[in-house]
Amino acid sequence: MGGPAYDCLTNPLGAVRFSFGNALSSGYDPTSSHGKDWGVVDLFRHYFSDESAISQVPILDSSSIKWVQPNTLVRFRGMIQDMLGNEFYAGAYKDDSTWRTNKYSDVSQFPDASTSDMQVWERRLLYCVPVPGQNQWTECSSVELRNRLLDLTGLNREKRARVDEEMTDSMDSNTREAGLSGSPFKKMKAGEGTSSASECQVPRTDGAPQSSVLPPATSTDSVPCLVKIYDSPESDLKLNDVVEFLGVLTFDPNTMMDMDSPDANPDDFSEAESVQMPSGKVPRLHCLIHRKLETQHFLHGSSLLTELKSPQMFKEIRESLMTYLTGLLGNDHVAAQLLLLHLLSKVHGRVDNVAVGKLSLNLTHLNKESMSIFGTQLRDALKSLLPFTQSIPLTIEYLNAASLGPKKDYGTNRLVPGVLQIADGTHLILDETELQPGTLNSVGVENANLLKNLLECQKVEYDFQYYKMEMATDAQMLIFSEGKSNIMPADMVLPFQPSQVNPLQVITPETAQAWRCYLATCKSLSHSIGQELQQVLENDLVAARQMDRSLGSQDLSRLLTMARMMSVSYGETTLSLEHWQMVLELERLRKERLK
């Protein structure tokens, strides 16, 4: 066999079978193992233990699926949208006196389905989609990687053929003799039905296509994936996790749709003909190893992630980002300061029904005219800075028609996605500036309650028909409105006061990348309040309560959250008196505008 690294990359199934043979020689018993890993996971983890090795593996998307070959190694980055239960498969069988394995493959190959030596194993099924609201800058270009991979494959094709010849000849001949269609062994699957992965589930309101009524939850050219999980505890992966799966791709190239065809609809997974998710429309990935993704994993090739350590560097990048945000907001420095704190917020704990760390922001005094200028510029800027962003129009028509909460469809045994089935770390802009007087129907009332619950508790209610369940999430929420929003009572309300409209600033790719790294790094910092400063904070909070009896525990908690965000915005992990005083001054300026 050639170098193991080469085989893992260009011939993963060859590496699987080779390691299976080695395990058999070392005493591995397929009859008592129940499919337990025989060293494959450690093998692939070893050779893909660093980013440079992982980056050699093509990412499966709407572009790469046109050229990537079946049974090759790919990565799929996406969100777990549905968990489809388990399926059974012929994991191992005896070919004469030699054990063979079908693990990490779709087609079960065996000479005689009735043999008592055939071992039935189990694997889990996850329906995954590209992360809703994922922005273009997070995606890798597959052109260079394709050329590199094709070169590597070409150089090693002859060597690989020799390695595989002995292993595959027997399997191929057995498959032809037995005939897969006539096999009495049937895979038993749970929950194979499917529904649209990319469109909001909304009834047509005026005869127009759905996509013209509501924005899709994901890109129209997105590629979903049915991921098959082996050797991983169920608690390791949960609904809505953002995960990178590395594994063997299988799909039927004969039925693979032409993504460039105007008649092709990659979202057409809810039609009767495809309820079983044919592999030509929904590729399969047999997962070898996986990892949960953070924002840092979407910052391609940035050295700043390791260099961003000194307080001076944090301060310089913070200053340049603040200048940019202030310019976008018409030189409203207070709005820019609060926006930065909002962008750095994340839920870092939960006490009863309180999500500690959330910091929603409501910018008021905005109308249609000012939104077309400042709102549009800010929305575009956030798309270029954050990995996942979505916008929701808060209008009567939208609330009355949209399906915001996910719902279980027991007819297809699938979870029908809603707009609010999102990944942690998603930024939501809610635009209330076009809200007109009207009446909410029952759907509208339910949607308004869903949004309010998300804002206040950072939870989304999932409808399982016979019962409802709240799922914890972590979403940053920015509300634009003319007056203080009654639908969305934000943590911070600030009347927006721009003094001028500035020309758009041209941002270099290097600067944009520096800001992305800065935001991601600041959000990941731990934080604490030193013993010596705790008494100062206590005295200041008591004094604030005495001056304003309307201050409640939520207001005091918000001040502490703002202090945390102010501190980490300078790269500090411990709150200083200077940063605490900056927060008090910022709060004073905010309250002055509310008078």
Disulfide bonds with the S-S distance in Angstrom:
none
